[in-house]
Amino acid sequence: MNRNISLSKKAESFLSRIPKKHSAQVAKKVLALLENPRPEDSIKMKGSSFFRIDSGGYRIIYGFDPSCVYVYIIGKRNDGDVYRKAKRVE
């Protein structure tokens, strides 16, 4: 199946601010969502239509439909701010 990736401006901005090695790891995890948008480590967020996966010390909040994977927020894994931002997006 051919899916596209859509990164929010906030996700793009966050990726540009973290070390290149970390951003490459997160990008690899996001690209893997094209093949399988529901990997074993994905979790549906309670009270939300979003899913989350982890990549090292980062959390990726995303959604998908048959044609696209939408990455809304990327943030530090142990930072509750990522969830507050997700609530504002929905």
C-alpha positions as CSV (number, residue, x, y, z in Angstrom):
1,M,0.0,0.0,0.0
2,N,1.3,3.5,-0.9
3,R,0.9,5.8,2.1
4,N,2.3,9.3,2.5
5,I,3.7,10.9,5.6
6,S,2.5,14.3,6.9
7,L,4.5,15.9,9.6
8,S,3.0,18.8,11.5
9,K,5.1,22.0,11.8
10,K,5.6,21.3,15.5
11,A,7.0,17.8,14.7
12,E,9.3,19.2,12.0
13,S,10.5,21.9,14.3
14,F,11.2,19.4,17.2
15,L,13.2,17.1,14.8
16,S,15.3,20.0,13.6
17,R,16.3,20.9,17.2
18,I,17.4,17.5,18.5
19,P,20.8,15.9,17.7
20,K,21.1,14.5,14.2
21,K,21.6,10.9,15.4
22,H,18.4,11.1,17.4
23,S,16.4,12.7,14.6
24,A,17.6,9.9,12.2
25,Q,16.4,7.3,14.7
26,V,13.0,9.0,15.0
27,A,12.7,9.4,11.2
28,K,13.4,5.7,10.7
29,K,10.7,4.8,13.2
30,V,8.3,7.2,11.4
31,L,9.1,5.8,8.0
32,A,8.4,2.2,9.3
33,L,4.8,3.4,10.0
34,L,4.3,3.6,6.2
35,E,4.6,-0.2,6.1
36,N,2.8,-0.9,9.3
37,P,0.9,1.9,11.1
38,R,0.1,-0.4,14.0
39,P,3.5,-1.9,15.0
40,E,3.5,-4.1,18.2
41,D,4.8,-1.3,20.3
42,S,2.1,1.2,19.3
43,I,-0.5,2.1,21.9
44,K,-3.9,3.7,21.3
45,M,-4.1,6.7,23.5
46,K,-7.0,6.7,26.0
47,G,-9.8,9.1,25.1
48,S,-8.1,10.0,21.8
49,S,-8.0,8.9,18.2
50,F,-4.2,9.1,18.3
51,F,-1.6,6.4,18.7
52,R,1.8,6.6,20.3
53,I,5.1,4.9,19.8
54,D,8.5,5.4,21.4
55,S,11.9,5.9,19.7
56,G,14.7,6.0,22.2
57,G,14.0,8.9,24.5
58,Y,11.3,10.3,22.3
59,R,7.5,9.8,22.0
60,I,5.8,10.0,18.6
61,I,2.1,10.9,18.6
62,Y,0.4,10.0,15.3
63,G,-2.7,9.0,13.4
64,F,-3.3,7.3,10.1
65,D,-5.8,6.6,7.4
66,P,-5.5,4.3,4.3
67,S,-3.6,7.0,2.4
68,C,-1.5,8.8,5.0
69,V,0.3,8.7,8.3
70,Y,-0.1,12.0,10.2
71,V,2.7,12.7,12.7
72,Y,1.3,15.4,15.0
73,I,3.8,15.7,17.9
74,I,7.2,14.4,18.7
75,G,8.4,15.1,22.2
76,K,10.6,13.8,25.1
77,R,9.4,10.5,26.4
78,N,9.1,11.3,30.1
79,D,7.6,14.7,29.5
80,G,3.9,15.1,30.1
81,D,3.9,18.1,27.8
82,V,3.6,15.8,24.8
83,Y,0.2,14.7,26.0
84,R,-1.0,18.3,26.7
85,K,0.0,19.2,23.2
86,A,-1.8,16.2,21.8
87,K,-5.0,17.2,23.5
88,R,-4.7,20.7,21.9
89,V,-4.3,19.2,18.5
90,E,-7.4,17.0,18.7
